[in-house]
Amino acid sequence: MIDLKGKVAVVFGLANKRSIAWAICQKLSEAGATLAICYQNERLQREADSLAADLPLVDGKPVKTFQCDVAVDADINAVFEKLKAAYGKLDILVHSIGFAPNIKNSVLNTAREDFRIAHDISAYSLIALARAAEPLMTDGGSILTLTYYGSEKVIPNYNVMGVAKAALEATVRYLAADLGAKGIRVNAISAGPIKTLAARGIGDLQSMLDAAANRAPIKRNVDALEVGNTAAFLLSPLASGITGEITFVDCGFNITGY
């Protein structure tokens, strides 16, 4: 059984109850972690507060929520000051964030600014959050991000997000090397397609879901809570020897040819 009692975890990227971030929050909570949840802006605050209220108390205290736009350095600095004041330390950081404007454009027709934003939000933000978290991970820690197979293979309609996810996966490896001596592990989960708010921006998402279910050895799509289970493992001491890795949770889709 995974035991995260006494561990402080912050999760970035919660949008709604369908978010992979929410599934991870549920599994970390079940394991006993003290949770902090970060949402992007005021529009998402009500949803974040409502979901946080559904989680059980830890040591008699409710789960706290914090606003943070990861594209704004001042927001990142401010939220980590608040986390330090509230918890004193940090053991776990979850980065469940990805965005690409005009994702329906082909890579060939991706504008320079759209390319920059996709990489800033989807990849650089992991660096920024890891740098801010490192001083609070005084006893070591674990950092986890979410990626997708479109980083390795061309997936119809995924376009520049696939390029950004490739950058994210390289970032995982380099951060793992940078932070390993400090006892901080960095990993990623490559989840199969799931109907999340972010996924709605992908053209013909249903075809992606159908193709994954048809080709996957298990013959179905992955569930967000299955991703949450793997996340809890990778973020726990049970995975103490794992860092810099991309772990697939996609019902085996990635191993198939055709």
PENOR-V824787 format. One record per residue. N is the residue number from 1. RES is the residue in three letters. PHI is phi in radians with two decimals (NA if undefined). Layout:
# PENOR-V824787
N & RES & PHI
N & RES & PHI
This chain:
# PENOR-V824787
1 & MET & NA
2 & ILE & -1.39
3 & ASP & -2.12
4 & LEU & -2.03
5 & LYS & -1.07
6 & GLY & 1.52
7 & LYS & -1.65
8 & VAL & -1.85
9 & ALA & -2.17
10 & VAL & -2.05
11 & VAL & -2.06
12 & PHE & -1.82
13 & GLY & 1.94
14 & LEU & -1.28
15 & ALA & -2.00
16 & ASN & -2.79
17 & LYS & -1.19
18 & ARG & -1.59
19 & SER & -1.15
20 & ILE & -1.04
21 & ALA & -1.00
22 & TRP & -1.19
23 & ALA & -1.06
24 & ILE & -1.17
25 & CYS & -0.99
26 & GLN & -1.06
27 & LYS & -1.26
28 & LEU & -1.16
29 & SER & -1.13
30 & GLU & -1.03
31 & ALA & -1.44
32 & GLY & 1.69
33 & ALA & -1.22
34 & THR & -1.46
35 & LEU & -1.81
36 & ALA & -2.21
37 & ILE & -2.03
38 & CYS & -1.96
39 & TYR & -2.12
40 & GLN & -1.33
41 & ASN & -2.65
42 & GLU & -1.07
43 & ARG & -1.08
44 & LEU & -1.69
45 & GLN & -1.12
46 & ARG & -1.04
47 & GLU & -1.11
48 & ALA & -1.10
49 & ASP & -1.11
50 & SER & -1.14
51 & LEU & -1.19
52 & ALA & -1.04
53 & ALA & -1.18
54 & ASP & -1.40
55 & LEU & -1.46
56 & PRO & -1.18
57 & LEU & -1.17
58 & VAL & -2.09
59 & ASP & 0.97
60 & GLY & 1.36
61 & LYS & -2.01
62 & PRO & -1.33
63 & VAL & -1.24
64 & LYS & -1.62
65 & THR & -2.10
66 & PHE & -2.44
67 & GLN & -1.56
68 & CYS & -2.78
69 & ASP & -1.66
70 & VAL & -1.24
71 & ALA & -1.50
72 & VAL & -2.09
73 & ASP & -1.04
74 & ALA & -1.09
75 & ASP & -1.11
76 & ILE & -1.10
77 & ASN & -1.05
78 & ALA & -1.16
79 & VAL & -1.20
80 & PHE & -1.30
81 & GLU & -1.15
82 & LYS & -1.17
83 & LEU & -1.11
84 & LYS & -1.10
85 & ALA & -1.16
86 & ALA & -1.40
87 & TYR & -2.16
88 & GLY & 1.44
89 & LYS & -2.61
90 & LEU & -2.52
91 & ASP & -1.99
92 & ILE & -2.38
93 & LEU & -2.28
94 & VAL & -2.01
95 & HIS & -1.94
96 & SER & -2.03
97 & ILE & -2.36
98 & GLY & -2.86
99 & PHE & -2.76
100 & ALA & -2.44
101 & PRO & -1.21
102 & ASN & 0.93
103 & ILE & -1.09
104 & LYS & -1.29
105 & ASN & -1.26
106 & SER & -1.11
107 & VAL & -1.05
108 & LEU & -1.00
109 & ASN & -1.82
110 & THR & -1.37
111 & ALA & -1.26
112 & ARG & -0.96
113 & GLU & -1.20
114 & ASP & -1.12
115 & PHE & -1.08
116 & ARG & -1.09
117 & ILE & -1.12
118 & ALA & -1.03
119 & HIS & -1.33
120 & ASP & -1.10
121 & ILE & -1.30
122 & SER & -1.51
123 & ALA & -2.15
124 & TYR & -1.08
125 & SER & -1.03
126 & LEU & -1.13
127 & ILE & -1.08
128 & ALA & -1.08
129 & LEU & -1.22
130 & ALA & -1.10
131 & ARG & -1.11
132 & ALA & -1.27
133 & ALA & -1.36
134 & GLU & -0.91
135 & PRO & -1.12
136 & LEU & -1.55
137 & MET & -1.57
138 & THR & -1.22
139 & ASP & -1.91
140 & GLY & 1.43
141 & GLY & 3.10
142 & SER & -2.47
143 & ILE & -2.10
144 & LEU & -2.37
145 & THR & -2.23
146 & LEU & -2.04
147 & THR & -2.31
148 & TYR & -2.67
149 & TYR & -1.03
150 & GLY & -1.09
151 & SER & -1.30
152 & GLU & -1.85
153 & LYS & -2.17
154 & VAL & -1.30
155 & ILE & -1.93
156 & PRO & -0.91
157 & ASN & 1.34
158 & TYR & -1.46
159 & ASN & 0.88
160 & VAL & -1.14
161 & MET & -1.11
162 & GLY & -1.11
163 & VAL & -1.15
164 & ALA & -1.17
165 & LYS & -1.19
166 & ALA & -1.10
167 & ALA & -1.12
168 & LEU & -1.07
169 & GLU & -1.17
170 & ALA & -1.14
171 & THR & -1.07
172 & VAL & -0.99
173 & ARG & -1.15
174 & TYR & -1.21
175 & LEU & -1.15
176 & ALA & -1.03
177 & ALA & -1.21
178 & ASP & -1.16
179 & LEU & -1.81
180 & GLY & -1.04
181 & ALA & -1.15
182 & LYS & -1.65
183 & GLY & 1.35
184 & ILE & -1.87
185 & ARG & -1.71
186 & VAL & -2.33
187 & ASN & -2.44
188 & ALA & -2.40
189 & ILE & -1.88
190 & SER & -1.72
191 & ALA & -1.54
192 & GLY & -1.17
193 & PRO & -1.10
194 & ILE & -2.40
195 & LYS & -1.32
196 & THR & -1.83
197 & LEU & -1.05
198 & ALA & -1.13
199 & ALA & -1.18
200 & ARG & -1.08
201 & GLY & -1.34
202 & ILE & -1.48
203 & GLY & -1.10
204 & ASP & 0.93
205 & LEU & -1.00
206 & GLN & -1.06
207 & SER & -1.12
208 & MET & -1.12
209 & LEU & -1.13
210 & ASP & -1.13
211 & ALA & -1.11
212 & ALA & -1.14
213 & ALA & -1.17
214 & ASN & -1.23
215 & ARG & -1.58
216 & ALA & -1.12
217 & PRO & -0.96
218 & ILE & -1.44
219 & LYS & 1.10
220 & ARG & -2.85
221 & ASN & -1.52
222 & VAL & -1.31
223 & ASP & -1.74
224 & ALA & -1.01
225 & LEU & -1.19
226 & GLU & -1.19
227 & VAL & -1.13
228 & GLY & -1.06
229 & ASN & -1.09
230 & THR & -1.17
231 & ALA & -1.05
232 & ALA & -1.04
233 & PHE & -1.11
234 & LEU & -1.12
235 & LEU & -1.51
236 & SER & -1.74
237 & PRO & -1.07
238 & LEU & -1.08
239 & ALA & -1.84
240 & SER & -1.06
241 & GLY & -1.74
242 & ILE & -1.98
243 & THR & -2.67
244 & GLY & 1.27
245 & GLU & -1.84
246 & ILE & -1.90
247 & THR & -1.76
248 & PHE & -1.43
249 & VAL & -2.26
250 & ASP & -2.50
251 & CYS & 1.04
252 & GLY & 1.55
253 & PHE & -0.92
254 & ASN & -1.18
255 & ILE & -1.52
256 & THR & -1.58
257 & GLY & -1.71
258 & TYR & -2.71
